[in-house]
Amino acid sequence: MKNSKAAILLWSSQVFYLLFIPVWFAFFGLTMMMTQEEQQLSVFSDVLVYMAGAYPVVLIFTIAMSWTAYHKKNWKKMIITNSLPILWIAPILLTFLIANFL
């Protein structure tokens, strides 16, 4: 191991990201059902739906890029790429928290 703290950070965050896939699947399913009800969607809403659906692709990409940066000992790039899935997780968690507690 090159840096055990960085490896633990990678493993723990990526396990969390993988455990979040069922939550994303439910959220994306609700998003798709909502968009099917509307007949005409704007280009902006289409882009948002595709961005929401890109989470598994982004997750696979960030896992590969994070471990590549880890093996090249580029710690800053590793942390930045490993934190990209938070851009999908944070809005979904905020939506569920607001819907359940407010």
C-alpha positions in Angstrom: 0.0 0.0 0.0 1.2 3.4 -0.9 -0.7 5.4 1.7 -3.0 3.4 4.0 -5.1 6.5 5.0 -5.8 7.3 1.4 -6.7 3.7 0.7 -9.1 3.6 3.6 -10.6 6.9 2.4 -11.1 5.5 -1.1 -12.6 2.2 0.1 -15.0 3.7 2.6 -16.3 6.5 0.3 -16.7 4.1 -2.6 -18.6 1.6 -0.6 -20.9 4.4 0.5 -21.3 5.4 -3.1 -22.1 1.8 -4.1 -24.6 1.5 -1.3 -26.3 4.6 -2.5 -27.2 3.1 -5.9 -30.6 1.7 -4.7 -31.5 5.1 -3.4 -30.5 6.7 -6.7 -32.5 4.1 -8.5 -35.7 5.0 -6.6 -35.1 8.7 -7.1 -34.4 8.3 -10.8 -37.4 6.1 -11.2 -39.6 8.8 -9.7 -38.0 11.3 -11.9 -38.7 9.2 -15.0 -42.3 8.7 -13.9 -42.7 12.5 -13.4 -41.3 13.3 -16.8 -43.6 10.8 -18.6 -46.7 12.6 -17.4 -45.6 15.8 -19.1 -46.0 15.8 -22.9 -43.5 18.5 -23.9 -40.4 19.0 -22.0 -37.9 21.7 -22.4 -34.3 21.0 -23.4 -33.2 22.1 -19.9 -35.3 19.5 -18.2 -34.1 16.8 -20.6 -30.5 17.7 -19.7 -31.3 17.5 -16.0 -32.9 14.0 -16.5 -29.9 12.8 -18.4 -27.6 14.2 -15.7 -29.5 12.5 -13.0 -29.3 9.2 -14.9 -25.6 9.5 -15.3 -24.8 8.6 -11.7 -23.7 5.0 -12.3 -21.6 6.0 -15.3 -19.9 8.8 -13.3 -19.5 6.4 -10.4 -17.6 3.8 -12.5 -15.5 6.6 -14.1 -14.6 8.2 -10.7 -13.7 4.8 -9.1 -11.3 4.1 -12.0 -9.8 7.6 -12.0 -9.4 7.7 -8.2 -7.5 4.4 -8.1 -5.4 5.5 -11.0 -4.5 8.7 -9.2 -3.9 6.7 -6.0 -1.4 4.4 -7.8 0.4 7.4 -9.3 0.6 9.0 -5.9 -1.4 12.0 -7.0 -3.3 12.5 -3.8 -5.0 15.8 -4.7 -6.4 14.5 -8.0 -7.5 11.3 -6.1 -9.5 13.3 -3.6 -11.1 15.6 -6.2 -12.1 12.8 -8.5 -13.4 10.7 -5.6 -15.6 13.5 -4.4 -17.5 13.9 -7.8 -20.4 11.5 -6.9 -21.2 13.9 -4.0 -22.7 16.2 -6.7 -25.4 13.6 -7.2 -25.8 12.3 -3.7 -26.2 15.7 -1.9 -29.3 16.9 -3.9 -31.0 13.5 -3.5 -30.3 13.4 0.2 -31.5 17.0 0.6 -34.7 16.2 -1.3 -35.5 13.2 0.9 -34.7 15.1 4.1 -36.8 18.0 3.1 -39.7 15.8 2.0 -39.6 13.7 5.2 -38.9 16.4 7.9 -40.5 19.6 6.6 
